[in-house]
Amino acid sequence: MTVNRGVVYVKQGLVEVQSIPFPKLETPHGRKIEHGVILKVVSTNICGSDQHMVRGRTTAPAGLVLGHEITGEVLEVGRDVETLKVGDLVSVPFNVACGRCRTCKEQHTGVCLSVNPSRAGGAYGYVDMGGWIGGQAEYVMVPYADFNLLRFPDSAQAMGKIKDLTCLSDILPTGYHGAVTAGVVPGATVYIAGAGPVGLAAAASARLLGAAVVIVGDVNSARLEHAGKVGFHTVDLSLDATLAEQIEQILGTPEVDCAVDCVGFEARGHGHEGSQIEAPAIVLNSLMEVTRAAGKIGIPGLYVTDDPGAVDDAAKRGSLSVRLGLGWAKSHSFHTGQTPVMKYNRALMQAILWDRINIADVVNVQVISLEQAPEGYSAFDAGVPKKFVIDPHGLLKGAAC
């Protein structure tokens, strides 16, 4: 079998579906391995992190095969794979992790020390993350398969929930990680910055963790309307009323117990005029303003070390004007970095299978074909309130989901 197609980054603003090599059991540098598997991709999602690259806001090279949110069926197993077999349906954490280094053994799989020669941490189809081929394709290779892959216990049951389970590869664990690191507990009041898929996943996670009130803020009215429809309080940051003032209208106080940044470095300012202007530190600073003393702030939103499209030279190097003094004065705790998906995905799988969370409805999953991926990227970039899930082989069409 030699035929494969995938979504390829061509240049700023342009992706194409192209013929790409069929995956082999080897590393990005050509070393043969036997601990990997080749998957037939069942579903693969477009992520906001992909959009950063497509907008030209990273140093991603032309020709990069995109896609780090992958669910698949095992097609071929390496000789060293012991716990998986052909036909198994599996979720792929977006982190590429070896399971053997110190950080992996400590459950910090987002910063594996072995899978990326340039820095800690690897991912599929992403700039500076080790060169691993992305999964917005018909077929993909996953290394260290025994460690990385989450096998669904019943494939037929999983296909019945596949629109929800496809979110296990990234956005649901990422949102959950943001809520957990922000210290969400039963009865908490929570502010979520960003009404995109990760923000809504964080909001749903806060609700799962028992939050009393979950408030979602954005400048995108369509996304806020959807957030309201699925049960969250909302604040419109394109209005001239400040974030604190709008929170006070909901809670009777201008502060929340904890907050989650699901926006990242392409943030825009507040107010009618400011919402059109990029202000990369504004979310972090506003969260410090509205989080109570001794509160926690989770930061799953992406921040990069190199941003060629940034508003100033400092931001191009990832240096932002963060009011750290305010956070220090209020004894805030901050938690940043890639989500260690395996820390959460098995428990979240159970929550999905036993109807404790309806994440596909919350993030408004829309299934598209592989050929429709460029249109999906364009619509997502325009801010539609949808999570685009690519169905390369048409397997989701017949799923009872």
N, C-alpha and C positions, 0 to 999 in steps of 0.2 A: 504494500500500500504506500503510494508516494504522493497522493494528492492532498493538499491542505490549502486553506485560505484564511486570511486574517486581516484585522484592521491595522493599517500601517499609518504612522505619522509621517506626512510628506513634507509639510512646511507649516509655518504659522497660519492657523485657521483652516488647515486642510488635512483631512484623513481620507484614506481610500481603502476599499477591500481589494486585496491583491493576493495572487498566488504566493505562498511562502513554503519553505521546506517542511516536509513531514518531520515531526520531532524524532530525535534519537536519544538513546540513553547515554548522554554525555553532558558535561558541564559547558557553560558558554565559551570556554577556552579550548574545547575539543577533547578533554580527558574523558575516556569511557568510564561509566559507572554501572553498578549492578544494584544499587539501592533505590533506584527510581522506578516510576511507572509512566506509561503513556495513557492519557485519558482521551476518550471521546467526549468533547465538551457538551454538556447537557444545557447549561445556561451560563452566561457570562455577562457582567453588568458594566454599564458606563458609570464611572465615578467622578465626583467633582475634582478629585486629584488628577485624573486624566485630563480634565479641562485646563488645569494650570499649564500642562505641557502643550496642549493644542493651541492655547492662546499665545504661546511663545514666552511664557513667564518662567521658563527653566532653561537649562542648557541641553535639553533633550535633542539627540541627533536625528536627522532625517533617516527614515528606514526602520525606526523603532516599532516593533510589533506591540501594540498596546494591550492592556487588560490584566488586572490583578484580582478580580472578583470572579471566582471560577467554581462551578459545580460540575462534576463529570462522572462518567462510567469508566471503570478500569478496563483498558483494552489489551494492555501488555504489561507484564511484571518482570522486573529484573531478578536475577538469580538469588540475590540476597534479601529479597522482600519476603517476609514470613507471615504477616498478619492480614494480607490482602490477596484477593484473587480476581481473575477476570470476571467481569460482570458486576462487581461491587459498585454501588453508587456512593460517592464521597463528596464532601465539602473540602475545599482547598483554602486554608488560611492564606491571606495575602502575604504574610511573612514567609520568606524562604529561610528555614532554620535547620541546623544540623542535628540538634538534640544531644550533642556531645560536648560542646564548649561550656565554659563556666556560666555565661549568661543564659544559655538555653536550660541548663540544669537548675538555674534559679528562676525559671519561668519568664525570663525576659527575652522571649523569642523575637521581639521586634528589633533587637540589637545583637543578633547572632554574630559571633566573632569569626566564623569560618566561611561564609558564603559570599563575601564581597571583599575583594582585595583592597579597595580604596577607603572603606570606612565600615563601622559596625552596622549591620542590618542589611537584609536583602529583600527584594520583592520582584514579582513577575511584571515584566513590561513597563518598568519605570526607570527614569533617568537616575544615574549614579547608584543604582541598587544592585549591582553585580552582573548585569547583562543577561539575566534570565528572561527567556522568551515569554511574551505575554500570552494571555489566554483568551483574548477576543478573537477566537479562531475556531476551526473545526476540531483540532487536536492540539494537545499540549503535553509537555513532559514535566513531571513533578519529581524532584530529587528527595532523598531521605524519606521515602514514602511512608514507611512504618511509623515514623515519628510525626510527620506533618499532616497526614490525611485523617479526617474524621469520617468514619464509615457510618452510613445510615443503617440502622438495624433491620429495616424492612423497606426494600426498594419500592414496592407498590405503595406502601403508606407514604413514603417520602415523596413520590411523584404526585400524590394527592395534595401535598403541602409545598410543592416545589417553588411556588412564587414567594413563599415565606422563607423557605430554607435557603434559597439563593442569596438571601441577605446575611447568611452566617459567615460568608467569606471575608466580610469587611464591615459594612456599615452598622449592622446590629451590634457586634462586639465592640466596635469603635464608639458608638453612642453609649453603650453600656459602660465601657471603660471610663468615658467622660463623666458619667453620672456617679460611678463608684468612686473615682478619684476626687470628685467634688464633694464627697461625703454625704450623698443623698441617703436619708434614712426615713422610716415611716414618720409622717407628719411634717416633713420638711417643706419649705417654700423654695422653689428652684427657678432660676432664670436660664433659659437656653438661648444663646446668641446664634441665630441662623435658622431659617425655616426650610433649608434644603433637606435632602434625604438623611444626612448624618444628624442634622439638628432634630429632625422628627424622630429618628431612631433614639437619640439621647432623651428626648421628651418621653417617648414610649417606655424607655428603660427606667426613667425616673418614676413614672407611674407604676411600673412593675415592682420597683423597690419600695413603694408605699408613700411617695411624696403626696402631701396634702394639696398643694397647688403647683402647677407647672405652667410657666409663662414662656412663650416663644416670641422672639423679636426679630424683625427683618425690615428691609426697605421694599421688598417685593410684595405687592398687594395680592397677587394671585396665590403665592405660596402661603401668605398669612390667612387668606380665606380658606384654603384647604386645611391648614393647621387648626383653625377654629372648628371646621366641620368634623374633624376627628377627635375633638374634645379638649383642646388646649386653650388656655387664655393667650391672647396675643397683644403685642405692642407694635405699633407702626413707627419705625424710626425715620421715615421720611417726613413725619410731622414735626412741627416746631416745638411741641412739648417734649421735654427731656425724657430720657429713659427713666430716671428716678421719679419724675412726676407721673408718668404713665403707670409705673409699678405701684406707686402710692394710691392711684385711683382704684387699683385692683385689690391691694392688700390692706390699705389704710396706713401703710408705712412705706418709706422709699427704699427699703432694703429687703434683700432676700437672704435665706440661710446659706445658700451655695449657688454657684453659677458654672456654666459650661460654655466654652468657646468652640463653636462648630463652624466658624467662618474662616479663620486663618489669615494669611498675609495679604489677600486681595480684598480686604475690608474697605468699606466706604463710610464716609462721615454721616453724622446725624443731622436731621432737619431738612427742610425743603431744598435748600441750596446744597448743603453738605452731602446729601445722599448721592450726589452725582460726582463727588470728588473722592479719589482714593486716599485713604488714611490708614496705613497698615497697622498702626498700634492702637487704633481707636477702640477696638473691641476689648483688648486687654485692659486698657485704662478705664473704660466704662464699667467693666466687670468689677474692678477694684472699688469703684465709686459706689456700686449698689450692693456689694456683698458685705454682710455684717462683719464686725470685728471678730477675729478668730475663725472666720469662715474659710472654706476651701474653694478653689477654682480649678476645674479640670480643663485641660487644653488639648483635645484631640484634633482641633483644627490645624491644618498644615502650615508650617513656617519653614522657609528654605534658606540655605546658606548662600545661594546665588540666584538673583532675580534680575535678568537683563532688562525687564520692562518696568522696573520700579520707579517710583516718583522722584527719588533722589539718590545720590551716590551711596549714602549710608545704607539705605534700604536695599540697594543692589547687592550689598554684602550681607544682608540679613540683619543689619543693625537698626533697631527700631527705638523710637523715643518713648520707652515704657516708664511710667511713673512708679518705679520700684520703691521709692521712698514712701508713697502712699500705701503700697502693699505691706511694707515693713511696719509702718505705723499702726496698721490695723491687724497685724499678726496673721496675715493671710498665708495659706499654704497653696503652692502651685504645683501642678503635675503636668508635664509635657511629654511629647514623644509618640512614636508609633505604638499602636495598640498591640499587646501580645495576645493575638486572637485565641490561641489554644488555652489560655487561662480561663476563657469564658464560653467557648463555642459549644462544648458538650452540654452544659447546663442550659444554655439558650436553645439548643436543639430540643431538649426536653420541654422547655416552656412553649415552643412552637407546636410540637407534636401533641401536647396535652392542652392546647387552646388557652394558654395563659397570656399569650401576646399575639396580636394580629398585625404583624409588622408590614406585610404586603399592602394591606389597606391603609395603614398609617402613612407609608411613604409613597403610596399610589403607584404601584408597579404597573408598567406597561410593557408587554412583550412585543418585540420586533424581530424581524429576520436579520441575518448577518448582512445581507445586502442593504438593509435600511439603516445600518449603523451610522453612516455619515449624516443622514437626516436626524437621527437620534442625538448625535453630538450637537448639531446646530440648534435643535429645539431646546436641549438641556442648557446650552450656553445662553439662550434667550431667556432662561429663567422659568420655564414651565414647571408647574408643581407635579412632576412625575419622576419616577425612578425607572430608567430604561433598562430592560433585561433582554439581552440578545439570545435568540433561540437558533443556534447554527444549523441544527438538523431537523427542526420542526417537531421536536419531541414534546414541547410544552403545549402544542395545539390540542393534543388529545388527552392531556392530563386533566383529571377532575379537580381543578383548583380555582 
